[in-house]
C-alpha cells in the first residue's frame, strides 16, 4: 500500500464577533424522517465560528449495533466515525497521529447519525470519479434507491481510492466572521493514495454549513480497510478507481 502523508497545520487568526441567538439555539438535536428511517443531528457547525459548539452528550446514550454516524467530540480535536456501532476516532498529539476503535465513552459535540438495520448496495457508475461528481450525482442515485433526497440522508461508500485529500480537526473555532474560514480553522491536512476505504456520509443541500462544510452538501468520514488504520474527514478532493459501490438504507 502506498500512502502519502503530506502534512501541515492551518491556523487562522482570531477575531471576536457577537453571538447570534438563532445560531446558538441551533445546537439542539434535530430529526429528519425518511419513511420509518430517522436521521438525527446534534450540534450546529455554524457555532464553530464563535467557539459556541460546546454542548455535548455521552456516546453511550445512543450506542447500538446498527448505528452509523460522523462527528467530533467535545473540544473539536478529533474526527469520529461510527460504523456498525463501532466508534473510531483519529487525532494528532504533538504532530503524532493516532487512530483506533474507542472502548471507553466519549462526550460528543457534533454528530450526524442514523440507525440502519439493512442497506441496499448499488455499483457506482464508472463516470463518477471525483468528490464533486459524487456530490452532484447523489440526489438522483438516492432517488433510484427509493430515498427522498429532499431531506438529509445517509450513505456508505466502499471504494478503491487512487487519491484523496483528508483533514483532521485540531480544536475550537477561531472567531473568524467568515463561515468557511472559521469552519476550516486549525486542522491537519494531508493525502492518501492507492488505498481501499469504507466511508459513512450524509447529504443535504439544505443544510450546508450546519451538517457539512459551508461550500458542500456532502459530509464524509472514512477509514482504511487495511492496516495501518487511518480515519479522517474527506476534504473536497477524491479520485475513485473503478468498482466502487454505494449503499443506501433499505426502506422495504
N, C-alpha and C positions, 0 to 999 in steps of 0.2 A: 504494500500500500504506500502510495506517495502522499505526502502531506506537506503543505506549505503553511507555516505559522507566521505569516507576516504580521508583526505585532506593533501596535502603537497605542498611545493613550491620547484621547482628545479631551481636553479640559477647557470648558468655555467659561468666560468671565462671568462674575455675579453682578446682578443688578436688582435692587429692591423694587417691587411693584406692589400695588394694592391688591388685597384679596377680593374675589367676587363671590358673593353668597351663592349664586346659581351654580357656580362651578364646585364650590366646597361641598354643597349638599349632594352633588353628584357622586360622592363616594359610596352612597348606599347601594345595596345589591340590586341588580336589575335582572329580569327574567324575560325571555323571548320564547315563543312557542312554535314548534314545527309539528303540528298534529299532537301526538302524545309526547313528543320529544321536547324537553325544556333546556334551552341554552341559557346559562347564567353568567353574569359577570359581577365581580366585586372590585370596587375601585374605579377610578376615572383618570386616565392618563393625562388629562389636561391639568390635573393638580400638581404634576411634576414641576411645572414652571414656577410654582410658588412654594415649593417644599411642603405641600399640604397633603401629599399622599402618604399619610402616617397611620391611618386606622388599619387594623388588621384583625384576622381571625385565625384560630388554630386549624391546621390541615386535618387533624384528627376528627374534626366535626363533620367532614364530608367524605372522608376516605372510604372507598369501596372498590371492589374488583373491576367494576365496569366504568370507572371514572377516567376521563381524558381531559387534559387542560394545559394551559400555558400561563406563566405569570412571573411574579417577582416576590421575594419575601419582604418583610419589614426591613427598612433600610435601603432597599432597592440596589443591593450589591451582589445579587446572584440572578442567574437565569433558571427558571423552573420549567420542567416538562413532566407531565403526568400521562402515562400510557398504560392501559390495563391495570389501573390502580397503583402502579409503581411511581413514586415521586423521585425524579432525577434533579440534581442541581449542578451548576457549574459556576466557578468564580476564580478570580485571581487574588492571591495574597502576596504582596511584595513581588509582583510580576511572576509568581509561580502559579501555574494553572492546576486546578483540581476539579474532578467531576466524579459523580457516583450516585448510587441509589441511596436515598436518605432513609435511615432506620428510625430516627427519633422524630418528634413533632417539629413543625415549623410554623411560625406566625407569618401569614401571607397578607401582603398589602394590595396586590393586584392579581386577579385570576379570572380568565375566561375558561369556563368548564362545562362539561356535559356528561351525563350518564348514558352510555350506549351499550346495549347488550349484543347487538348484531350489526355488522357492517356489510354493505354491498360493494363489491370490487369491480372496477372497470379499467381497461387498459387506456392509458393516457394517449391521445392522438400524437403521432410522431412529429407533427409540425409544431407542437408546443414544447419549446426547448428552453425558454428563459423565464425569469421571475415575472416580467411584465406580460408575457404571453399567457402564463398560467393565471395571473390575476384577471386578465381580460376574458379568458375562456371560462372561468369558474362558474359564473351565474348560469350559463347555458348548460354546462356539464352537470351542475346540480339539478337543474330542471329535468334533465333527461333521466335522472335517478329518482325523480318524484319529490325533490326537495323544493320548498318555497324559498326562492333566492331573494325575496324582498325583506326577509328578516335574517338576523345573524345565523349562520350555520357552520358546523364543524366539518373537517375533512382530514383524512390521513393520506400522506404521500409517501410511497415506498419507491426509491429510485437509486440508480447508479448516477453519481454526480461527476461530470467532467470538471466542474469547478464551482465554488460558491464563495461568497463573502459573508462572514459572520461578525457579530459583535456580542460582547458580554458587558452588561451594565456594571458601573462601579460607583454607585452611590446616588444620593438625592439630587434634586434639580439644582439649577444654578441661578434662578431668578431672572432668566432672560425673558423679556416680554414676547419675543417671537416664539410661537409654539413649537415649530420644528427644531429650532436651535436648542431650545430648552429640553425637548424630548431626547435629542441626541446627546446632550450634556457630556458628562465624563464617562468614557467607555473604552474598552479594549476592542480593537478591530484586527481581523486577520483573514486568512483564506485557507481553504482546503481543496484538494483536487484528487480525482481518481478514488472516490470512496462510495460506499453504499450507506444510505441513511433511511431512517424512519422518522417522519415528521408529523406533528399534530398542528393543525392550523384552524383559524376561524376567519370567516369572511363576512363583511357587511359594508356596503358602500355608503351607508347612512351613519356609521359610527367611526369615521376617520378621526384620529386624534383622541378617541375615547377608549376604544378597544384595540387600536392599532396606531401606527405612526400617522401623523397628520397628512402625509402625502400618499397614503396607501390604505385600501380597504382590506388588505390581507395581512395577517399576523401569524408567523410560523416559527415554532421552535423545533429543533431536531436533535437526534442522537445518532452517532455512527453505529452500524451493526457489528463491525469487527473491532477488536482491540487495536490500539488504545482507544478507550471510550472518550468521545468528545461530545459535549452538549452545548448548544448555543442558540442564539436568535439568528435566523436567516435574514441578512440585510437585503438590499434591493438588487443584488446580482446573484444569479444562479443559472447554471448551464446543465441541462438534463441530458443524459445519454438515452438512447432508445430503450424501450422496455419498461418504462416507469408505469406504476399503477396508482390509481386514485380510489379512495374509499369514502363513501358517504353512509350516514346512518340508514339502516334498513327500517322503513316505516310500515312494513306489512303487518 
